[in-house]
C-alpha cells in the first residue's frame, strides 16, 4: 500500500486547501449505460462508442475519447488487437 506522506505538508510549510475530484463508474449492462448516477438506454449492444457529453466511451480501454472508434463493435477491436499486437 502506498504511503501518503507526500500529501501531508512538510515541516515548516503551511497547509493549503486541497481540491478533490469525484470518481464515478461507467457500467454497461442489461441494455443500459450508467455514467455515475445518470442512466440511459444503450445505443450499441457492446457498449462501444457510447456518446456522453461530446466524448465516446471505450469499454476495452475503460476511458473516453474525443473521436469515435473506427471499429463497429468490440469483436472487430479485439480482432485488430490480436492481428497487430495492440491498439
C-alpha positions in Angstrom: 0.0 0.0 0.0 1.3 3.4 -0.8 2.4 5.8 1.9 0.7 9.1 1.5 3.4 11.2 3.3 3.7 13.4 0.2 0.1 14.5 0.6 0.8 16.0 4.0 2.6 19.4 4.3 6.3 19.2 5.0 7.6 20.6 8.3 7.6 24.4 8.1 5.1 24.6 5.2 1.5 25.8 5.7 -1.4 23.7 4.9 -3.2 24.6 1.8 -6.7 23.8 0.6 -6.7 20.5 -1.4 -9.1 20.2 -4.3 -10.9 16.9 -4.6 -12.1 15.0 -7.6 -15.2 13.0 -7.9 -14.8 9.4 -9.1 -17.7 7.7 -10.8 -18.2 4.4 -12.5 -19.3 3.7 -16.1 -21.2 0.5 -16.5 -22.9 -1.3 -19.4 -25.4 -4.0 -18.6 -29.0 -5.0 -19.4 -29.1 -2.7 -22.4 -28.5 0.3 -20.2 -25.5 2.7 -19.8 -24.7 4.1 -16.4 -22.4 7.1 -16.1 -22.2 7.7 -12.4 -25.8 8.3 -11.2 -27.0 9.0 -14.8 -28.7 6.0 -16.5 -30.0 5.8 -20.1 -30.7 3.2 -22.8 -27.5 2.0 -24.6 -27.2 2.8 -28.3 -25.0 -0.2 -29.0 -25.2 -3.8 -27.7 -21.5 -4.0 -26.9 -21.1 -0.6 -25.2 -18.5 0.7 -27.7 -18.7 4.3 -28.9 -21.4 5.2 -26.4 -21.7 9.0 -26.6 -21.6 11.1 -23.4 -21.0 14.9 -23.4 -19.0 15.2 -26.6 -16.9 12.1 -25.8 -17.2 8.4 -26.7 -16.8 5.5 -24.2 -14.4 2.7 -25.0 -15.1 -0.4 -22.8 -11.7 -2.0 -23.7 -9.6 0.9 -22.5 -12.2 2.0 -19.9 -11.7 5.6 -20.9 -13.4 8.3 -23.0 -12.0 9.5 -26.4 -12.9 12.7 -28.3 -13.4 10.8 -31.6 -15.5 7.7 -32.1 -13.6 4.4 -32.5 -13.2 3.2 -36.2 -14.4 -0.3 -35.3 -18.1 -1.1 -35.5 -18.1 -3.4 -32.4 -15.9 -4.8 -29.7 -15.2 -8.0 -31.7 -13.6 -6.0 -34.5 -11.5 -4.2 -31.9 -10.3 -7.4 -30.3 -9.5 -9.0 -33.7 -7.4 -5.9 -34.7 -5.6 -6.1 -31.4 -4.8 -9.8 -31.9 -3.6 -9.3 -35.5 -1.5 -6.1 -34.8 -0.4 -6.7 -31.3 -2.3 -3.9 -29.7 -4.4 -0.8 -30.2 
